[in-house]
Amino acid sequence: MEGDGGDLLHPLIDDLPCPVIQYADYTLLILRAEHSQVRRLREILDLFSQATGLHINFHKSTFVPVGSVFGELASKLAGILGCPVSSFPQKYLGLPLSDHKLPATALEFLTVKISKSIPGWRKSLLPIGGRLTLTTAVLSALPSFAMFVLLIPKGTLAKMDRPRRAMLWKAKDKCSGGNC
């Protein structure tokens, strides 16, 4: 059903507004793939820009079509907004966003990020209380944040836990068996 150009509509349910997910300066809008809806979104964003004096960087934005929206229609809709057409997976708040289940390899960056957060040579100088604080406050924050929005495979969780356990119990890069 083609929208009337007024409200931005939910992509599936006629009497609901389009979902808007916002965090800091990241905004995710999900709306119908209709010319009138995309034109109305552009009008709203332009009015917001005029009213606040804030500039919207459309060239930093992406248009990600979902479902049966592709090809020429996707290009035309993205052209209305003045942003490039992209595809899944996308990064949103540093995490991969996808329209299908991600392979475990797509989450490998979480393990690398945890390992890089461990302070190299200084870990051996930290007492157990300092290592505990670092582990709970810093090294556990990334997996917790990711688990709010993603189903993390058990194998990836185990890989994330290895460097955290080694740093906490042995102040080393690796440990095994009863040592950790």
Phi, psi and omega in degrees: 000122180290129180292160182275002180089357180272266181284151172277127188258151174300142182295338184241331188242120188300322187264018176244146176285166179291142178291138176233122178246124185224137175213121182052239181258019175258131177227134178239120179246134179238114181218176183292146179274067180233142181306315183296323180292317181289322176297319179295320176300315179298319178300314181297315180295321177294319177296318177301315181298316179295318183290325185259342184080004178274142181261132178265124180272088181294332179290341175268352179271164176227150175252115183245103179287147181233147176075233185268013179268114179200176175063228186297320179298314179299318179296318179295316181294318178295325178297325177299320180278339182077033179231158181286154173278135179229186180215170177280154358283150177244154172267130175225118184058034177082000181244148179287133178246130185215160177264007175214170181295131180278144174289157181302328180296335179291343181254006181300331180300334178295318179296316180297318181298319178295314180299321180288341180279348180280127191284057171035238184296336183287340183299328180287343179271346181279134173289168183304323179295321177292319178294322178297315179297315179299317181295312184285321185275325186251304188287338177270347182293318182296311177298323179297314179300314181295322183288345175295328187239346184235148169272110184267127179299150181303320180298321178292320177299318179297319178295326178288327182285329184304305181293329179292315179296316181298317180293317183293308189273329185238354184055038181227175178283329183220151171207162182211166176061222182286356179282346179215000000 
